[in-house]
Amino acid sequence: MGFGEVLWVRRSESLAVLLGSLGRLTSYGLRLTHPQTGGVRYLAECGPMETTLDALLTEVNLPRPLTLQLWINVDTDVLTSVSTHGGMVVVEFDLDGLTTDEAHRAVAAVLWLAVTDTASLGLVVDSRLPDTGTEWEGFFLNGSTAEPHMPELLWQPQASSLRLAPQSWLFQAHDHI
């Protein structure tokens, strides 16, 4: 079984604000810019594109959803998809293909970002994502109180709670989070 994804939901703001938030992940080992080239990579219909952060912010024909590559090192990336739903932004971080240590680092970084971002509405780490993505989007976006199922990790600011499932692959690495 793979590690799944991290799904982070926040109030919608400009792309510049969101990319600024993602840029804060650098201090936790996830870079918005490629470590070697310094460019920002995103996926377009024709394949991967590399540009500068400034050029990305002015590009009007960006694909929707926007899929970026966040970098752990020169060879390892975390595909990150950004989509909007009404006044909300859903950011999905794909953990599959990472080593356990890389996945722990990515989850710790994104959890820190979500908890410290006042626009955050919630975060879930679920090994069943993306298959259960629409269920979790509905949970956060529609204000449902019934969780679709127990994920590896669930954080909700309004409930002031962080729950880690005992069977979670994250449980063994609680000191990383």
Secondary structure, 3 states (H helix, E strand, C coil): CCCCEEEEEEECCCHHHHHHHHHHHHHHCCECCCCCCCCEEEEECCEEEEECHHHHHHCCCCCCCEEEEEECCCCCEEEEEEEEECCEEEEEEECCCCCHHHHHHHHHHHHHHHHHCCCEEEEEEECCCCCCHHHHHHHHHCCCCCCCCCCCEEEECCCCEEEECCCCCCHHHHHHC
